[in-house]
Amino acid sequence: MHWPVDDYQEEGIRQTNFLGHNVIKYHRTVANIINTVIESGFSIQQISEPKPSEEIIEKYAEMKDELRRPIFIMISAVK
């Protein structure tokens, strides 16, 4: 039970399986994402890394694994 973070510093297109579907994703480092927002003239207001609620974990036990690492980052910014 692990989530590979191989080649984290190598940004670009990656193919993966997500919810049973082959998808193309565009990997970026957290530093690249945040610095791009700042360099584009935005002021960061808040950063969030959502996680499943206790109710969701009770309903879908497999979602407990989502607490092991961040799956999304959300950035609130204004220009």
Buried (B, 14 or more C-beta within 10 A) or exposed (E): EEEEEEEEEEEEEEEEEEEEEEEEEEBBEEEEEBEEBEEEEBEEEEBEEEBBEEEEBEEEEEBEBBEEEEEEEEBEBEE
